[in-house]
Amino acid sequence: MGKRAGAAGGKRAGAQVAEVADPGSADAGGAQAADAASPDAADAAGAQAVDAAGPDAVDAAGGAGVADGWDAGPFIHAKGMRFPRDDRIIPPKRRRLLREGRYEEKEHAAIMAALRPDDVVIELGAGIGYISTAVARKGARAVHTFEANSAMIPYIRAVHRLNGVADVALTHGVLGASAGRVPFYVRRDFTASSLDADPGGRKGPAVAVEEVEMLDIRAVFAEIAPTFLVCDIEGAEADLIPAADLSGLRCAVVELHPQWIGAAGVAAVFGAMAAAGLTYFPRGSQGKVVTFRRHW
């Protein structure tokens, strides 16, 4: 990727970082009580308490949402799944999208429509564990997901555990054209964390730099033998997808980022798919979320 050196779970994003503040202990108590009554009431009670207090007050209160309390709630409910309420990871806007069923809406719809029970899924960029959980719950044969941000790994594992899909194979690392170790730049907004020291735009400065293992994407694909690719890595797709052996895939759902990769990057993704025998599938595509299928 040059600066975009082929990477999954991280390029300009594809990696997650704690974002605002912990929900306070008072919020946790109220939301947990409401959760006992009903999922919707729990989410509403917790969200109203935090929204009313504001992030500064929540941060001062602290306490809730730490790793050892995630399993106890409170939870955010989305499409039948539960996500631990931690405002560092799921701030108000993301929380609303989850509650309203609009988080990763186009990507989720495309994947659910195309997935088959015998698929072996590889996801590049685990995020909060949303897609990998949904895929595993629907019944894929196996699910492998990769995430660059070490701070997100315990949270994703908690999401998998809480939703009964603890057998999802989660790997901390990025995929690239070759194996090695690379610097990963963590930013307050997890969608801005990346392998890029200076991605430009309104990304904000890195708050930490950590060294992450890069795995050879061709070796990983050879070992896993995926039939279904899910890729949302915020611009890294332009370099990473052409570096992979896509010949074993039946289907791929890719979120493109033309604002970063431009026309040449989009052409590189389409070219790599076409060379592997995968064709753009319009009925499974919406805007920047595109589906490629074989023999349709």
N, C-alpha and C positions, 0 to 999 in steps of 0.2 A: 503493500500500500504506500510506498514512499513514506510520507508521514502517516499514510493510512495503511501501513504495512499490514497485510491481510490478517484480520483478527476477528474472532467471534467473541461475544460477551463483552466486548469493549471497543471500539474505534472511537468515533466522536461521542458515542454513548454506550449503549448495551451493557452498562454496568451501573450498579446502584450504590447510592450513598445516603446516609441519614440526612434528612433535609431540614426540618425545623426543630421542634422541641418535643419532649416527652409529654404525654397527657398527665395531668396531675393526679395525685392519689384520690382527691375528692371526686374527680371525673371517673376514675376507675371504679370507685365504690358505687356511684350512681349508675354507671353503665352496666356493672355486673349485676346489680339488683334488677335493672330493667331486662337484662339478658335472660334472667331466670323466668321472666314473664313471657317474653317473645323476642325473636331475633330483631324484628323491625323496631320494637320499642327500645331495645338495648342500644342499637346503633343511633337511633334518634336522640336518646337521652345523652349518650356520650358526646355526640357531635355537637348538640346544643350547648352543653356545658363548656366544651373547649372553645367553640366559636364565640361564645359570650365573653369568656375570659380573655381571649386573644393569645397569640403565641408567646408573648413575653411573660404573661401571668402563668401560662402552662409550664414554660421552661423553669420558672422560679419554683413552682410546686414540685415538679419532677416526680420520680417514683414509678409511675406506671409505664408499661411497655418495655421494660427491660427483658433481656433474653429469658431469664428464669421465671418470668411471669406471663409470657406469651400464651402458654397453654390454658391459663386460667381466664383469659379474656380481659377486657371486653373485645368484641369482634365486630368487624364490618362484614356484612353479608352481601354477596354478589353472585347471581346466577347459580344459586345452590351451594356456593363455596364460602368458607369462612377465612377471614384474614385478620390476624392479630392487630388490634388498634395501637399503633405506634406513630405518633405524629412526626417523628423524625424521618420516617420512611414513607408514610402516607399522609401528606398534609391535606388541608381542607379541600382544595380543588380536586385532587386525585380521589379523595374519599367520596366526594359527591359523584364523580364519574362511576366509581365502583357501585355505590348504592343504587344509581339510576340505570345500571347495566350498560353504560356507555364507555367503560374503560376498555381500550383495545377492541372496540366493537367490530370494526371491519375485519381485522385480522382474525378475531375469534370466529366470526361468521364464516369466513372463507375456509378456515381449518375444519370446523365442525361439519361443513357441507361435504368436504372431500375425504375426510378420514375414514379408514377402514379398520376393522378389528385386527387384521393381520399386519398392520403397518408397524415398522420400527421407525420411531420418530427421533430426529436430532434437531434440537433447538439451539440456535446461536444467539445468546443474549437472554438470560433467564428472567431478568427483571425482578418482579416481586414473587415470582413463582406462579403467576396467574395462568399463562398458557399451558405450561407443563402440567399443572394440576387439572385443568379442564380436559386436556388430551388424555391423561391417565384415567380420569374418571369416566370418560366416554368408552374406554376399553381398548386402547392401542396395545399391541403385543409387548412393546417395550418403549420406554421414553428416556432419552439421554439429553441433558441440558447443561450448558456451559455458561459460567458467570465469572467475570474478571474481578469484581469488587469483593474483597474478603469480608467487608463489613456486612454484606448482604447474605452471605452463605448461611449463617445460623437462622436468619429470618425465613429464608426460602425453605430450609429444612423443617421449620416449625409449621409453615403453610402446608407442606406436603404431609406432615404427620397429622395435623388437625383435620385434613380432608381425606385421610385414609389411603394416601398414595405414597407412603414412605419408601416404596420400592423404586421410585423414580431415581435414575442415576444422575446425580448432580456433581459436576466437576468444577473446581475452582481453577480457572485458567482461561486463556484465549487460544484461538486456533489461528495458525498462520501458514505461510508458504514453507516455513522451515521451523525446526524446534530450537528452543533457546529460552532466554529470560529477557523480559522487556519492562521498561518503566510504565507504570499506569498512574495517571493523574486524576486524583479524586477531587471532585468539586461538590459544593453544597447541594446543588441540584443533580440528582443521580443521572438524569438524562444528558448531563454535560460531562460526566466523567469519561475519560477516554485514554487512548495511547498517545494522544496528541497533546504536546505541551502547550501549544497556543492555537486552539482551533478557530479563533476569531469569533466575531459576532458577540452576542451578549451571553457568553458562557460563564464569565466570572473566573477569577484566579483559582488555581488548584489549592486546596487546603491541606493536601498531603500527597506524597508520591510513594508508591509501593512497587516493589519488583514482583512481577507476575510471570508464571511459567507460560511459555508459548508452545503449543503442541502442533506438530505437523498435521495439517488438515487431511492430506491424502492418507497418512497412516491411520488417523482416527476413523476416517470413512471406511478404510479397508477392514479395520477391526470391528466396527459396529455394524457395517453393512446396512445403512439406513435406506428406507424406501420413501420416506417423507421428510422433507426439509422445511423447517420454520426458521426464518431469518429476519431479525429486526435489530440491526447493529449500527444504526444511525450514520450511514455513509460508508462503512467498511465493506459493504456488499460489493462495491465496484471492483475491489481488488481481491477479496477473499473468494467469491463465488467462481471466478475464472481459474483460481488456483486449485479448486477441488475436483475430484473425479466424481462427476454427477451421473455416471452411466447406470448406477444401480437404483436411482430414484424413480419412483412412480409419479410423485407429485411434489411440488414445492410452492410454498406461500412466502413471498418476500415483500417486506415493506421497503419501498424505494425512498431515497432521500435526494431528489433531484436538486434541491436547494444547495446541497453540498457537493454532489458528484457530477452534476451537470448532464448535458446530453451524452457526452462521451461515456460517463459512468453508467448511465441507463443502458446505452447500447452494449456496453461490455457485459452487463448482466444478461440481457436478452440474447446476445451472441453465444455466451457460455451455455445457456439453457438450450438453445437451438442446436448447438454442436453435440449436445448430449441426447438429443432426440425429444426434448421437452418443449412443448409449444404453449404460447400464451393462451390462457383459457378465459375468455371474456366473462362468462357467466359466474366465474368465481373471483372476479376482480372488481375492486371499487377504488377509484382514484389511485393513490400511491401504493395500495396493497394489491399486489398482482399474484395470480395463480398460474402456474405452469403445470401441464399434465402431459402424460405420454399416451398415445393412442386414443385420443378422445374424438 
